[in-house]
Amino acid sequence: MRVMILTAGLGTRLRPHTFSKPKPLVSVAGKPVLAHLIDDLLDIRIDELIFVTGYLGNQIEDYVRAHYSHIPLRFLVQQEMRGQADAIYLANEFAEGPLLVVFGDGLFSIDKQRLNTHPTEGVIYCKEVEDPRRFGVAVVEHGRITRLVEKPTEPVSNLAVVGGYYLPEARRLMDAITYIMEHDIKTKGEFYLADALQVMIERGEVLTTETVSMWRDCGTIEALLDTNRYLLEHGHSRSVEGVRSVIIPPVNIAPNAVIENSVIGPYVSVAEDAVIRDSIVKDAIINTGALIHSVIMANSLIGDRAYVDGVSHELNVGDSSDIRLG
């Protein structure tokens, strides 16, 4: 089976961090979002792992080739942001057979054992939500999806689509994308995957839903910190001994990070080569090589090689920034 991960988005809601790195490479609980996503898919028998990249896509290719070279890899570049379906269509010339499409800005759990049997029916992965108006939703009748509705104003379904789609035959998806492109069927000015899937449904394709037990968004600062808390509570915690410091779990602290005269945690991730001195830090992500001194900090995201000194606020600091009091 081929697995396609869409990573071409600009990640504007995660700025300033996405000025210097693509959204899937933003770190959470000790490693990039993309690494969490790929690692969770490794139980699938993957014939080829396809990445659709765009903005700063060379960083994604470099990272993946450095860490996942044991998997057959292919990289496609979406030169113009024309939508999800347009991104998938870049594989039109070679895609055939079972295909799993995953959006690269969130984490969710799926039944990998079932996928390895190559089901003959398509699956759209969903999560029941209290307020479906913020999501695309699947309308199900008699066990089959009949409609996909983007951000419904009326309560037509509480099954939010989480960004994972299994199709038993990729050619039928490509044919449907060809149709919406030829007929210029767009949503918000772009070729949406949901519109292509709706064409497939109207042609008789059987699509079902599978409810996931876990779904975590990583597309905003608030969502990323929430995902960090979740992952630290669910198997991604690791700690080190600080110098004259108190470490309150769960935390994820790189072995070579330096912690001195500080209180760290709970819910703090500290990356390699980061230094924290004379500070109190909780509910935060401190990235590679950052230096934190004399700070009381919570609900914060600190970029690579950033320097923060004497500032006690909620902070969102980009890579290589210098923030100091006075």
C-alpha positions as CSV (number, residue, x, y, z in Angstrom):
1,M,0.0,0.0,0.0
2,R,1.1,3.5,-0.7
3,V,0.9,6.2,2.0
4,M,0.8,9.8,1.0
5,I,1.4,12.6,3.6
6,L,0.4,16.1,2.6
7,T,2.9,18.7,4.0
8,A,2.7,21.6,1.6
9,G,0.8,24.1,3.9
10,L,2.3,27.4,4.9
11,G,1.5,27.0,8.6
12,T,0.5,30.6,9.1
13,R,-1.2,29.9,12.5
14,L,2.2,28.7,13.9
15,R,4.2,31.8,13.1
16,P,6.8,32.9,13.8
17,H,8.1,29.3,14.0
18,T,7.0,28.5,10.5
19,F,9.0,31.4,9.1
20,S,12.1,29.2,9.4
21,K,10.7,25.7,9.2
22,P,7.7,23.9,7.7
23,K,4.8,23.2,9.9
24,P,5.3,19.4,10.1
25,L,8.8,19.9,11.5
26,V,7.7,22.0,14.5
27,S,8.6,20.0,17.6
28,V,6.3,18.5,20.2
29,A,7.1,16.1,23.0
30,G,10.7,15.6,21.9
31,K,10.5,15.3,18.1
32,P,8.8,16.9,15.1
33,V,5.1,16.4,14.5
34,L,6.0,14.6,11.2
35,A,8.1,12.1,13.1
36,H,5.3,11.2,15.5
37,L,3.0,10.8,12.5
38,I,5.4,8.5,10.5
39,D,6.4,6.5,13.5
40,D,2.7,5.7,14.2
41,L,2.3,4.5,10.7
42,L,5.2,2.1,10.7
43,D,3.0,-0.9,11.6
44,I,1.5,-0.6,8.1
45,R,3.1,-2.6,5.4
46,I,4.2,0.5,3.3
47,D,5.2,-0.1,-0.3
48,E,6.0,3.6,-0.8
49,L,5.8,6.6,1.4
50,I,4.9,9.7,-0.7
51,F,5.3,13.3,0.5
52,V,3.7,16.3,-1.1
53,T,5.8,19.3,-0.2
54,G,5.8,23.0,-0.9
55,Y,6.9,25.8,1.4
56,L,10.4,24.9,2.7
57,G,9.9,21.4,1.4
58,N,13.6,20.7,1.1
59,Q,13.8,20.6,4.9
60,I,11.1,17.9,5.0
61,E,12.9,15.9,2.4
62,D,16.3,16.2,4.2
63,Y,14.7,15.2,7.5
64,V,12.8,12.2,6.1
65,R,15.8,10.9,4.1
66,A,18.0,11.2,7.2
67,H,15.6,9.3,9.5
68,Y,13.5,7.0,7.3
69,S,15.8,5.9,4.5
70,H,14.8,2.2,5.1
71,I,11.3,3.0,3.5
72,P,10.8,3.5,-0.2
73,L,10.4,7.3,-0.5
74,R,9.0,9.7,-3.1
75,F,8.8,13.5,-2.9
76,L,6.4,15.6,-5.0
77,V,6.4,19.4,-5.0
78,Q,3.1,21.4,-5.1
79,Q,4.4,24.5,-6.8
80,E,1.1,26.4,-6.4
81,M,-1.3,26.1,-3.5
82,R,-4.4,24.9,-5.3
83,G,-5.9,22.7,-2.7
84,Q,-5.7,19.2,-1.2
85,A,-7.0,17.4,-4.3
86,D,-4.5,19.2,-6.5
87,A,-1.7,18.0,-4.2
88,I,-2.9,14.4,-4.4
89,Y,-3.2,14.6,-8.2
90,L,0.6,15.1,-8.5
91,A,0.7,11.3,-8.1
92,N,-1.7,10.7,-11.0
93,E,0.8,9.1,-13.3
94,F,1.8,6.3,-11.0
95,A,-0.8,5.9,-8.2
96,E,-2.7,2.7,-8.3
97,G,-4.0,0.2,-5.8
98,P,-4.6,0.9,-2.1
99,L,-3.8,4.4,-0.9
100,L,-3.8,6.0,2.5
101,V,-3.8,9.9,2.4
102,V,-2.9,11.7,5.7
103,F,-2.7,15.4,6.4
104,G,0.6,16.3,8.0
105,D,-0.6,18.7,10.6
106,G,-2.3,16.5,13.2
107,L,-2.0,13.2,15.0
108,F,-4.6,10.4,15.3
109,S,-4.8,6.7,16.0
110,I,-6.1,4.2,13.4
111,D,-6.5,0.5,13.2
112,K,-3.3,-0.4,11.3
113,Q,-4.0,-4.2,11.4
114,R,-7.2,-3.7,9.5
115,L,-5.4,-1.6,6.9
116,N,-2.9,-4.4,6.4
117,T,-5.8,-6.6,5.1
118,H,-6.5,-4.0,2.3
119,P,-10.2,-3.5,2.9
120,T,-12.3,-3.3,-0.2
121,E,-14.3,-0.4,1.1
122,G,-13.0,3.1,1.6
123,V,-12.5,4.5,5.1
124,I,-12.6,8.1,6.2
125,Y,-11.3,8.5,9.7
126,C,-13.5,10.6,12.0
127,K,-13.9,11.7,15.6
128,E,-17.2,12.5,17.4
129,V,-17.2,16.1,18.5
130,E,-19.7,18.2,20.5
131,D,-19.6,21.2,18.1
132,P,-19.2,20.1,14.5
133,R,-19.5,23.6,13.0
134,R,-15.7,24.1,13.0
135,F,-15.0,20.9,11.0
136,G,-15.7,19.0,7.9
137,V,-18.1,16.2,8.8
138,A,-19.3,12.9,7.3
139,V,-23.0,12.2,7.0
140,V,-23.7,8.5,7.3
141,E,-26.8,6.6,6.3
142,H,-27.2,2.8,6.6
143,G,-23.5,2.4,7.4
144,R,-22.2,4.3,4.3
145,I,-21.1,7.9,3.9
146,T,-23.6,9.8,1.8
147,R,-22.3,13.3,2.1
148,L,-19.3,15.3,3.2
149,V,-20.1,18.7,4.5
150,E,-17.6,21.5,5.3
151,K,-18.3,23.4,8.5
152,P,-22.0,22.7,8.6
153,T,-24.3,25.5,10.0
154,E,-27.0,22.9,10.8
155,P,-26.3,19.8,12.9
156,V,-26.2,17.2,10.1
157,S,-23.5,15.1,11.8
158,N,-21.1,15.1,14.7
159,L,-18.5,13.0,12.9
160,A,-15.6,15.4,12.3
161,V,-13.2,14.2,9.6
162,V,-9.7,14.1,11.1
163,G,-7.5,14.1,8.0
164,G,-7.0,10.5,7.2
165,Y,-8.5,8.7,4.1
166,Y,-8.1,5.1,2.9
167,L,-9.0,4.4,-0.7
168,P,-8.9,0.8,-1.9
169,E,-8.1,1.9,-5.5
170,A,-6.2,5.1,-6.1
171,R,-7.2,5.3,-9.8
172,R,-10.8,5.9,-8.9
173,L,-9.8,8.9,-6.7
174,M,-7.6,10.3,-9.5
175,D,-10.5,10.0,-11.9
176,A,-12.7,11.9,-9.5
177,I,-10.1,14.6,-9.1
178,T,-9.8,14.9,-12.9
179,Y,-13.6,15.4,-13.0
180,I,-13.6,18.3,-10.4
181,M,-10.7,19.9,-12.2
182,E,-12.3,19.7,-15.6
183,H,-15.6,21.1,-14.2
184,D,-13.8,23.7,-12.0
185,I,-15.5,22.4,-8.9
186,K,-13.9,24.3,-6.0
187,T,-14.4,25.1,-2.4
188,K,-13.0,28.5,-1.1
189,G,-11.2,28.8,-4.4
190,E,-9.3,25.5,-4.1
191,F,-9.8,21.9,-5.3
192,Y,-10.9,20.1,-2.1
193,L,-10.5,16.4,-1.4
194,A,-14.0,16.3,0.0
195,D,-15.4,17.4,-3.4
196,A,-13.6,14.6,-5.2
197,L,-14.8,12.1,-2.6
198,Q,-18.3,13.3,-3.1
199,V,-18.0,12.6,-6.8
200,M,-16.9,9.1,-5.9
201,I,-19.9,8.6,-3.6
202,E,-22.3,9.7,-6.3
203,R,-20.6,7.2,-8.7
204,G,-21.3,4.4,-6.2
205,E,-18.1,4.2,-4.2
206,V,-18.6,2.7,-0.8
207,L,-17.0,4.8,1.8
208,T,-17.4,4.1,5.5
209,T,-16.2,5.8,8.7
210,E,-13.9,4.6,11.4
211,T,-14.0,6.5,14.7
212,V,-10.5,7.2,16.1
213,S,-9.8,7.1,19.8
214,M,-7.3,9.9,19.7
215,W,-7.0,13.0,17.5
216,R,-4.8,15.9,18.3
217,D,-4.4,19.0,16.2
218,C,-0.9,20.6,15.9
219,G,-1.9,23.6,13.7
220,T,-1.9,26.4,16.3
221,I,0.3,27.3,19.3
222,E,-2.5,26.5,21.7
223,A,-3.2,23.1,20.0
224,L,0.5,22.3,19.9
225,L,0.8,22.8,23.7
226,D,-2.3,20.7,24.2
227,T,-0.8,17.9,22.1
228,N,2.4,18.2,24.0
229,R,0.5,17.7,27.3
230,Y,-1.3,14.7,25.8
231,L,1.8,13.0,24.5
232,L,3.8,13.5,27.7
233,E,1.0,11.8,29.6
234,H,0.9,8.9,27.1
235,G,4.3,7.4,26.8
236,H,6.6,10.3,25.6
237,S,7.9,11.4,29.0
238,R,11.6,11.3,29.8
239,S,13.6,13.2,32.4
240,V,17.2,14.0,33.4
241,E,18.8,15.1,36.7
242,G,19.1,18.9,37.0
243,V,21.6,20.7,39.0
244,R,20.0,22.1,42.2
245,S,16.7,21.8,40.4
246,V,13.2,20.2,40.8
247,I,11.8,18.3,37.8
248,I,8.0,17.7,38.0
249,P,6.8,15.1,35.6
250,P,5.6,14.5,33.0
251,V,8.4,16.1,31.0
252,N,10.5,15.3,28.0
253,I,14.1,16.6,28.5
254,A,16.9,15.8,26.1
255,P,19.9,14.0,27.8
256,N,22.3,16.8,26.9
257,A,20.0,19.7,28.0
258,V,21.3,21.7,30.9
259,I,19.0,22.5,33.8
260,E,20.4,24.5,36.7
261,N,18.7,26.2,39.7
262,S,15.3,25.8,38.2
263,V,11.9,24.2,38.6
264,I,10.8,22.4,35.4
265,G,7.3,20.9,34.8
266,P,4.8,19.7,34.6
267,Y,4.3,19.4,30.8
268,V,7.6,20.8,29.6
269,S,9.6,19.5,26.6
270,V,13.2,20.6,26.4
271,A,15.2,19.8,23.3
272,E,18.9,19.1,22.7
273,D,21.5,21.7,23.7
274,A,18.9,23.9,25.4
275,V,20.0,25.6,28.7
276,I,17.6,26.7,31.4
277,R,19.0,28.5,34.5
278,D,17.4,30.2,37.5
279,S,13.9,29.8,36.0
280,I,10.5,28.3,36.6
281,V,9.0,26.7,33.5
282,K,5.8,24.7,33.1
283,D,3.5,23.9,30.2
284,A,6.0,24.9,27.5
285,I,8.1,23.6,24.6
286,I,11.8,24.8,24.6
287,N,13.5,24.0,21.3
288,T,17.0,23.1,20.3
289,G,19.8,25.3,21.6
290,A,17.5,27.8,23.3
291,L,18.9,29.6,26.4
292,I,16.4,30.5,29.2
293,H,17.6,32.6,32.1
294,S,15.8,34.2,35.1
295,V,12.4,33.5,33.6
296,I,9.0,32.5,35.0
297,M,7.2,30.9,32.1
298,A,4.1,29.0,31.2
299,N,2.0,28.3,28.1
300,S,5.0,29.2,26.0
301,L,6.8,28.0,22.8
302,I,10.4,29.0,22.4
303,G,12.2,28.5,19.1
304,D,15.6,27.1,18.2
305,R,18.6,29.1,19.5
306,A,16.3,31.7,21.0
307,Y,17.6,33.7,24.0
308,V,15.2,34.8,26.7
309,D,16.4,36.6,29.8
310,G,14.5,38.2,32.7
311,V,11.1,38.1,31.0
312,S,8.1,36.6,32.9
313,H,5.2,36.2,30.4
314,E,3.4,33.8,28.2
315,L,5.8,33.7,25.3
316,N,5.8,32.7,21.6
317,V,9.4,33.3,20.5
318,G,10.7,32.3,17.0
319,D,14.0,30.8,16.1
320,S,17.2,32.8,16.8
321,S,15.3,35.6,18.6
322,D,16.7,37.6,21.5
323,I,14.2,38.6,24.2
324,R,15.5,40.2,27.4
325,L,14.3,42.6,30.1
326,G,16.1,45.9,29.9
